[in-house]
Amino acid sequence: GVLPDFRSVKPKGLRGPEAAPAEYLVSHPFSGFAEAFRNLRAFLMVSSRGDDAKLIALTSAVPREGKSLTSFCLARTLALSGSRVVLVDCDLRQRGASKLLGPKEVGLVEVVQDKVPLTDALVFDEKSGMFVLPACGKSVPYDLFSNPETDEVLRQLSEQFDYVILDAPPILGVADARILAAKADRVLYLVQWNKTPLRAAQSAIDILQECGANVAGALLTKVNVKGQARYGYGDSSDYYGYFKNYYIAAA
C-alpha cells in the first residue's frame, strides 16, 4: 500500500486545525488523503480471517516513519465506517498516538500495573467514534508486554471491539515491538518512502520473520505522490494525477 505525505496532497492555503492530517481526514472524507486510508481499511477487511484477526500491530524499522499518525488515521477510518475500534499506544518511549490525543492521566501502564479499571482509561474520540488507550505512566516500565496482565487487557479489548490497533515501537532496537509482533494476529510493516535505508528495512523484515509474526502487508509512508509518479514505478501513487478529480478537497 501507499500512504501519501500529507504535505504533498493538502490544498494550498489550508490553515487552522484542519491543517493537521488526522483532523483533515475527518473534515475532508472524500479527499485523496482519506481515500488512501479507506484503501487500507478495504485490504484489512478482505484479508481478515474473522474473529481471530482483531489484533493488528503497526511497526516500522526505525523511528519517524509515520507509524503513530498512520495508526491514528487508520483507527479513525475504521471507526467512521461503523466498526468498533480501539487504538492502543504501545510505544512507551515516544507515545506518538497519545500526543495526538492530548495529555491524559491514566492509560495502559496504570491499567496493567496499578489495576486501574479499563473503562477509566479508555478515551472516546467524538470526531470518529473510536476509543484510545493512551500509554501514560511517568516512566517507562520494564518489560510491560511480557506481563500476563497485559495479555488479559488485550483479551478484554478483543472481546469488546472489532479492531484493536496496536501502535508498536520500531522493530529495530526496541524489544517491545518484537513481543507485540508475535502477539498480534496481523502486522502491518511501515517503510518511509525515499528515506528508510534498504539494509534497515530488510533487517526489520528478518526480525519479524524470526518472531513468527504474521506480516499481512507493507506500507510505503510519507510518499510525495507527485514525486513518486515522476519515477514511474507503476504503483498506485503513479496514477494520482489521473484520479485527482475523484477527490474532493472540501467537505
C-alpha positions in Angstrom: 0.0 0.0 0.0 0.9 3.6 -0.4 0.1 6.4 2.1 0.7 9.9 0.8 2.7 12.6 2.6 0.0 15.0 3.7 2.1 17.9 2.6 2.0 16.7 -1.0 -1.8 16.4 -1.2 -3.3 19.1 1.1 -4.9 22.1 -0.6 -2.9 25.3 -0.8 -3.7 27.8 1.8 -5.2 25.3 4.3 -4.9 26.8 7.8 -6.1 26.1 11.3 -6.9 22.8 13.0 -7.9 21.2 9.7 -4.3 21.5 8.5 -3.4 18.6 10.9 -3.6 15.3 9.0 -5.7 13.5 11.5 -8.2 16.3 11.6 -8.3 16.8 7.8 -9.1 13.1 7.5 -12.4 13.7 9.3 -13.3 17.1 7.9 -12.5 16.1 4.3 -13.7 12.5 4.0 -13.6 12.4 0.2 -10.1 13.7 -0.2 -7.2 11.7 -1.7 -5.6 11.5 1.7 -8.7 10.0 3.3 -9.1 7.6 0.4 -5.7 6.1 1.0 -6.8 5.0 4.4 -10.1 3.6 3.1 -8.0 1.5 0.7 -6.1 0.2 3.7 -9.3 -0.5 5.5 -10.6 -2.4 2.5 -7.4 -4.5 2.5 -7.8 -5.4 6.1 -11.4 -6.4 5.5 -10.8 -8.7 2.6 -7.7 -10.2 4.2 -9.4 -10.9 7.5 -9.7 -14.4 8.9 -12.7 -13.3 11.1 -12.6 -13.0 14.9 -9.1 -14.3 15.1 -7.7 -11.3 13.3 -8.6 -8.4 15.6 -5.2 -7.5 17.0 -3.4 -5.5 14.4 0.1 -4.2 15.2 1.8 -1.4 13.2 5.5 -1.2 13.3 8.5 0.1 11.3 12.2 -0.4 11.1 13.3 2.9 12.7 11.6 5.9 14.3 9.9 8.7 12.5 8.4 6.7 9.6 4.8 7.9 10.3 3.7 4.9 12.4 1.7 6.8 15.0 -0.1 9.0 12.6 -0.9 6.0 10.4 -2.2 4.1 13.4 -4.4 7.1 14.5 -5.8 7.7 11.0 -6.4 4.1 10.3 -8.3 3.7 13.6 -10.4 6.8 12.8 -11.2 5.5 9.3 -12.3 2.1 10.6 -14.5 3.8 13.3 -16.0 6.2 10.8 -17.0 3.2 8.7 -19.0 1.8 11.6 -16.6 -0.6 13.2 -15.9 -0.7 17.0 -12.3 0.3 17.2 -9.7 0.9 19.9 -6.2 2.3 19.4 -3.6 1.2 22.0 -0.5 3.3 22.3 2.2 0.7 22.9 5.2 2.9 22.1 6.0 3.7 25.7 9.1 5.8 24.8 7.7 8.1 22.2 4.0 7.9 22.8 3.1 9.4 19.5 -0.6 8.3 19.4 -1.0 9.7 23.0 0.4 13.0 21.9 -2.1 13.2 19.1 -4.9 12.6 21.6 -3.7 15.1 24.1 -2.5 14.8 27.8 -4.2 12.2 29.9 -3.7 11.0 33.5 -4.2 7.2 33.1 -3.6 4.7 30.4 -2.2 1.2 29.6 0.6 1.4 32.2 -1.8 2.2 35.0 -4.3 -0.5 33.9 -1.6 -3.2 33.9 0.5 -2.1 36.9 -2.0 -0.2 39.2 -5.1 -2.2 38.3 -7.0 0.9 37.2 -10.3 -0.2 35.6 -10.0 -0.4 31.8 -13.2 1.8 31.5 -11.4 4.6 33.4 -8.5 4.6 31.0 -10.3 4.4 27.6 -10.8 7.8 25.9 -13.6 8.3 23.5 -12.8 10.2 20.3 -16.0 12.1 19.5 -14.9 13.1 16.0 -14.7 9.5 14.8 -16.3 7.2 17.4 -13.1 5.3 18.1 -11.6 4.7 21.6 -8.0 5.3 22.5 -6.0 3.6 25.3 -3.1 6.0 25.8 0.3 4.9 27.1 0.6 7.2 30.2 2.9 6.3 33.1 5.5 8.7 34.4 8.4 6.4 33.4 8.9 3.6 31.0 8.1 0.3 32.8 10.3 -2.7 32.5 9.0 -5.4 30.2 5.4 -4.4 30.4 4.4 -6.5 27.3 5.6 -9.8 28.8 3.3 -9.2 31.8 0.4 -11.7 31.8 -1.8 -8.7 32.9 -1.1 -7.1 29.5 -2.3 -10.2 27.8 -5.5 -10.0 29.8 -6.1 -6.4 28.8 -5.6 -7.3 25.1 -8.0 -10.2 25.5 -10.7 -7.9 27.1 -10.2 -5.4 24.3 -10.6 -8.1 21.6 -13.9 -9.1 23.2 -15.2 -5.5 23.2 -14.0 -4.3 19.8 -13.9 -5.3 16.2 -10.4 -4.0 15.7 -7.6 -3.4 18.3 -4.9 -1.3 16.6 -1.5 -1.5 18.4 0.8 1.4 17.7 4.0 -0.6 18.4 7.6 0.8 18.7 10.1 0.4 15.8 11.2 -3.2 15.4 15.0 -2.4 15.3 16.4 -1.7 18.8 13.2 -2.0 20.8 12.3 -5.4 22.3 8.7 -4.4 23.0 8.0 -4.4 19.2 9.2 -8.0 18.8 6.9 -9.2 21.6 3.9 -7.3 20.3 4.5 -8.5 16.7 4.4 -12.1 18.0 1.2 -11.5 20.0 -0.6 -9.7 17.2 -2.9 -11.5 14.8 -1.6 -9.4 12.0 1.3 -7.0 11.5 1.4 -4.0 9.1 5.0 -3.1 8.3 5.7 0.6 7.5 8.6 1.9 5.4 9.1 5.6 4.7 9.4 6.3 1.1 12.7 7.5 -0.2 14.2 7.6 3.3 14.4 4.3 5.1 17.8 2.6 4.3 17.4 -0.7 2.4 19.5 -2.6 4.9 17.4 -1.4 7.8 14.2 -2.3 6.1 15.5 -5.8 5.3 16.8 -6.3 8.8 13.4 -5.5 10.2 11.7 -8.0 7.9 14.2 -10.7 9.1 13.4 -10.0 12.7 9.6 -10.1 12.1 10.1 -13.5 10.4 12.2 -14.7 13.3 9.4 -13.6 15.7 6.9 -15.7 13.8 4.9 -12.5 13.1 2.1 -12.7 10.6 3.0 -9.8 8.3 -0.2 -9.1 6.5 1.3 -6.3 4.3 3.8 -3.5 3.9 3.1 0.2 3.5 5.1 3.0 2.0 4.5 6.0 4.1 5.1 9.8 3.6 5.0 9.3 -0.2 5.3 12.5 -2.2 2.7 11.3 -4.8 3.8 13.7 -7.5 7.4 12.9 -7.0 6.7 9.2 -6.9 4.8 9.4 -10.2 7.8 11.0 -11.8 9.8 8.0 -11.0 7.3 5.8 -13.0 7.3 2.9 -10.6 3.7 1.9 -11.6 2.3 1.7 -8.1 -1.0 3.3 -7.0 0.7 6.7 -6.4 1.7 6.8 -10.1 -1.9 7.3 -11.0 -2.7 10.0 -8.6 -2.9 12.6 -11.3 -5.5 10.6 -13.2 -7.8 10.3 -10.2 -7.4 13.7 -8.6 -10.8 14.8 -9.9 -12.4 12.0 -7.9 -11.1 13.5 -4.7 -12.8 16.5 -3.1 -10.6 18.9 -1.1 -13.6 20.5 0.6 -16.1 18.6 2.8 
